[in-house]
Amino acid sequence: MDSATIPALAALSGAVIGGVTSFGTSWLSQQTQAKVQARAHKLSQREELYKHFIEEASKAYADSLVRQAASVGEIMQLVDLYALVSMMRVISSAPIVESANRGPFDSGQVCLA
């Protein structure tokens, strides 16, 4: 080999290694950022669903305490609550769904008593 070839190959390989390293770093950074954004989006979806669930459960419980009678409106509220719990089953963990099942449907028994 020529004495000028070795430094040229070393410089070329250094440039390639630097380019691959830069590409790998930026790709990894974008992947991490995408995962964080997806996690934040899921969290905001859950928060919105839980907020809506709590509002509906509160309304149904208050109505059951005030009226102590089964009417079509109260039954429809319980159906709405059941639909929300079903949505929670899709995106939530088992302990959260179990807590949701205990709360409103115990008060639902008051509603239908």
C-alpha positions as CSV (number, residue, x, y, z in Angstrom):
1,M,0.0,0.0,0.0
2,D,1.0,3.5,-0.7
3,S,1.8,5.7,2.3
4,A,-0.8,8.3,1.3
5,T,-3.6,5.7,1.1
6,I,-3.6,4.7,4.8
7,P,-4.3,8.3,6.1
8,A,-7.0,8.7,3.4
9,L,-8.7,5.5,4.4
10,A,-8.5,6.4,8.0
11,A,-10.1,9.8,7.4
12,L,-12.8,8.3,5.2
13,S,-13.7,5.6,7.8
14,G,-13.7,8.2,10.5
15,A,-16.2,10.3,8.5
16,V,-18.4,7.2,7.9
17,I,-18.4,6.3,11.6
18,G,-19.2,9.8,12.6
19,G,-22.1,9.9,10.1
20,V,-23.5,6.6,11.3
21,T,-23.2,7.7,14.9
22,S,-25.0,10.9,14.2
23,F,-27.8,9.2,12.4
24,G,-28.2,6.6,15.2
25,T,-28.3,9.2,17.9
26,S,-31.0,11.3,16.1
27,W,-33.1,8.2,15.3
28,L,-33.0,7.0,18.9
29,S,-33.9,10.5,20.1
30,Q,-36.9,10.7,17.8
31,Q,-38.1,7.2,18.8
32,T,-37.9,8.1,22.5
33,Q,-39.8,11.4,21.9
34,A,-42.5,9.6,20.0
35,K,-43.0,7.1,22.8
36,V,-43.2,9.9,25.4
37,Q,-45.8,11.7,23.3
38,A,-47.9,8.5,22.8
39,R,-47.8,7.9,26.6
40,A,-48.9,11.5,27.3
41,H,-51.8,11.1,24.8
42,K,-53.0,7.9,26.5
43,L,-52.8,9.5,29.9
44,S,-54.9,12.5,28.7
45,Q,-57.5,10.1,27.2
46,R,-57.7,8.2,30.5
47,E,-58.0,11.4,32.5
48,E,-60.9,12.6,30.3
49,L,-62.7,9.3,30.5
50,Y,-62.3,9.2,34.3
51,K,-63.6,12.7,34.6
52,H,-66.6,11.9,32.6
53,F,-67.2,8.7,34.6
54,I,-67.0,10.5,37.9
55,E,-69.4,13.2,36.7
56,E,-72.0,10.6,35.6
57,A,-71.6,8.5,38.8
58,S,-72.1,11.6,40.9
59,K,-75.3,12.5,39.1
60,A,-76.7,9.0,39.3
61,Y,-75.9,8.7,43.0
62,A,-77.4,12.1,43.8
63,D,-80.6,11.3,41.9
64,S,-80.9,7.9,43.6
65,L,-80.7,9.6,47.0
66,V,-83.2,12.2,46.1
67,R,-85.8,10.1,44.5
68,Q,-85.3,6.6,45.9
69,A,-87.4,5.3,43.0
70,A,-86.7,3.5,39.8
71,S,-87.6,5.6,36.7
72,V,-86.6,5.5,33.1
73,G,-84.2,8.4,33.5
74,E,-82.3,6.7,36.4
75,I,-82.1,3.5,34.5
76,M,-80.7,5.3,31.5
77,Q,-78.0,6.9,33.7
78,L,-77.0,3.5,34.9
79,V,-76.8,2.3,31.3
80,D,-74.5,5.3,30.5
81,L,-72.3,4.5,33.5
82,Y,-72.1,0.9,32.3
83,A,-71.0,2.1,28.9
84,L,-68.3,4.3,30.5
85,V,-67.0,1.3,32.6
86,S,-66.9,-0.7,29.4
87,M,-64.7,1.9,27.7
88,M,-62.5,1.9,30.8
89,R,-62.0,-1.8,30.5
90,V,-60.4,-1.2,27.1
91,I,-57.8,1.2,28.2
92,S,-57.4,0.8,32.0
93,S,-55.8,-1.7,34.3
94,A,-57.8,-4.3,36.1
95,P,-57.7,-2.7,39.6
96,I,-59.1,0.6,38.2
97,V,-61.9,-1.2,36.4
98,E,-62.7,-3.2,39.5
99,S,-62.9,0.1,41.5
100,A,-65.2,1.5,38.9
101,N,-67.4,-1.5,39.1
102,R,-67.7,-1.4,42.9
103,G,-68.7,2.3,43.1
104,P,-71.6,3.2,40.9
105,F,-73.2,-0.2,40.6
106,D,-73.5,-0.4,44.4
107,S,-75.2,3.0,44.3
108,G,-77.2,1.7,41.3
109,Q,-78.7,-0.9,43.7
110,V,-79.9,2.1,45.7
111,C,-81.3,3.6,42.5
112,L,-83.4,0.5,41.7
113,A,-84.4,-0.4,45.3
